[in-house]
Amino acid sequence: MHRSIAVDSQPDYDVVVVGYGAAGAAAAIQAAEDGARVLVLDRGYGGGASDLSGGVVYAGGGTRHQRAAGLDDSPDNMFEYLRLETKGVVSEKTLRRFCETSPEMIEWLERQGVEYRGTLCPYKTSYPTDAHYLYFSGNEKAWPYALSAKPAARGHRQVAKGMGSGHAFFEVLRRSAMAKGVAFRPLSRVHELIIEDGAVAGVRFRAMDHESEAGPRHRKLARLGVKLSNWVPPAGAYFTGRAEALWQANITENEVRAKAVILAAGGFVFNPEMKAQYAGGYADISPLGTVGDDGTGIRLGVSAGGSTDLLERMTAWRFLSPPSAFLEGVTVGPRGTRIANEDLYGATHSDVMIHEHEGRGFLVLDARQWKKARRQVRTQTQPFQLAMAAYVFTAGHVKAPSVEALAKKIGVPAAALAETVSAYNTGITSGAGDPAHKAPDLCSPVTEGPFYAVDISIKNSPAFPAPGLTLGGLRVDEETGEVLTAQDSAVSGLYAAGRNAVGICSNSYISGLSLADCIFSGRRAGAHAASRGSTGAAA
């Protein structure tokens, strides 16, 4: 039951930020640094998908950590690589600015308190162990990308234990925002933008007081829901539902006025209706994020006249490594033909599998590769990766004495699979190289029986999920971050950042590029929103 309308004790702000992940935090910090008085509203307790991430920021162009690792990189080199990844999703001018300011972005993050190290990971992996905090987090070494730019490691990971890097990364930003006087109100859901004289002038939201008697109970339920939603969805939904009921029973109606509103509320992977409308071949990805990734920010922007693009673009994280020996095998689709070079970044390989092989595929290995991979598990995996490896090495594979017998077990044409494996082996042994152009150091022939196959299809399997998130969003002015109408005019007073907006990673995803885009687009929006005029920094 709703209570009566309550007006915020300090209703007038220069900037209101909706959503408190990396993009919202970056926007709030930048606006506060530029003299604006900032309020952040979040439907949870802050952090969002960024808090659950691996805490990796894609940065290059010659950061001090790259130099410490002995890596030679430049803004031009980074640009030549990223232009292949982004495929024109932003203008060349914006992409160049992203690359040229990349070292400064790392320095800015370090001024907030983020910690990095130039300890380079020596093997191909989707996420490094705690001995390494700089790694090749994308397709830098893979064909055809390596033909256009000198490979350079750009995955800068926040120093922390395991997957705690994402939480540590956001906590640093949260503490920095608080130190700069940013006000934060959790458990606050914006449902309407206030529009006056054609400009966005504030927000209306429903909120629960997190310091009320029901607050501790809600926090406990919500934390359990977030923790379990990505890996055990039914259990996560149970605790999230209980937290939702508690919130609904304790909300008040509120509104706050501001000179600018920045939407930074994440994507829509937890919105079943939007996902069904746009997902296509990504329909079976396991949602990665929080229940706050429900498209609210995007819908708010549309309600004010904003336009969207690339909502059909998503990512699926079906990583083949670690262990890195798995990359030495071959991947085939349901017709027994090769999917792509296995050293591609997991989401890039998955994209090919989804669009050219019906989202279905198998990783085929021989006995020698299989044994090598088992040995590598001990030294190359984080605990969450170990859980996936345990499944693959037990119930998650099939075995047969010959390639033809293996084909029968996995349901692909035996002649086609045998031809694919033969072409791969011949390329290696003849010196001609892999027909799919995989890097030579990751090529070994598939010849020694027994043979193994792992089903790598994109399907929502509790034991072997393929997590993913959405990449498209509101169209924005690339100079300011202002939301654009279909006619390319700015919606006055309204900005978008992170996965609420079309940005650097809206065409394709590699590790760290989304967080980097959150910082880049968040700071852009925060700076321009602050420039609309401020009342002075908060005390």
URZI-V952935 format. One line per field, one symbol per residue. ss: DSSP state (~ for helix, > for strand, _ for the rest). phi: phi as a letter, one per 40 degrees, with the letter a starting at -180 (. if undefined). psi: psi as a letter, one per 40 degrees, with the letter a starting at -180 (. if undefined). Layout:
ss=???
phi=???
psi=???
This chain:
ss=_____>>>>>>>>>>>>>___~~~~~~~~~~~~____>>>>______~~~~~___>>>_____~~~~~______~~~~~~~~~~~~_____~~~~~~~~~_~~~~~~~~~~~_______>_____________>>_________~~~_______>>>______~~~~~~~~~~~~~~~~___>>>__>>>>>>>>>__>>>>>>>>>>______~~~~~~~~~~~~~~~___~~~~~~~~~~~~~~~~__>>>>>>>>>>>>>________~~~~~~~_~~~___>>________~~~~~~~~____>>____>>>>______~~~~~_>>>_____>_______~~~~~~~~~~~_____>>>>>~~~~~~~~~~~~~~__~~~~~~~~~~~____>>>__~~~~~~~~___~~~~~~~~~~~~~~~~~_________~~~________>>>>>___________>>>>__>>_>_____>>>_____>>>>>>>_~~~>___________~~~~~~~~~~~~~~~~~~_________
phi=.ccccbcdcbcbbcbbbbhbccccccccccccccgccbbbbacbbghfccccccgbbcaaghcccccccgcbaadcccccccccccfgcbcccccccdcccccccccccccchcbbacccccbcacaccccbbaaccbbdcccccccbacdacbccbdcacfccccccccdcccccccccgccbbcfbbcbaccbbfgbcbibbababccccccddccccccccccccccbbdccccccccccccccdcbcbcaaacacabbcabgcbccbdcccccbcfccdcccdbibcccbgdcccccccchcbbagcccbbbcbccbccccccccbbbcccgcccaccccddcccccccccbbggbabcbbbccccccccccdcbbbcdccccccccccbccabbacaccccdcccgbdcccccccccccccdcccgcgddcgcddcbbaccbcccbbbbcbdcaccdcacbcaacbciccbcccbgccbcccgcccdgbbaagccbcadbccabbdgcccccdcccccdcccccccchbchccc
psi=hiaihhhidgehidhhhhhfaddddddddddddeeihhhhhiebeidadddeiefhhhiaefidddddefhhiiddddddddddddfediidddddddddedddddddddddeihiifhhheihidhiieehehigebfdeihededeihhhhehhhhhihaeedddddddddddddddeehihhifhhhehhhhhfeiheaihihihheeidedddddddddddddedddgddddddddddddddddefiihiihiieihhhfeaafeehddddddedbeedeihhhaieegeeddddddddeeiiiifeehiihgghdiiidddeeaihiaeeeihciheeiiddddddddddeffeiiihhiiddddddddddddeeiiddddddddddecefiiiieidddddddefihddddddddddddddddeedihdefihdeehiigdhiiiihhheigighddgigiiiidiahhiheddeihiideeihhhehiiiaeeihadfedihiheddddddddddddddddddeehieiii.
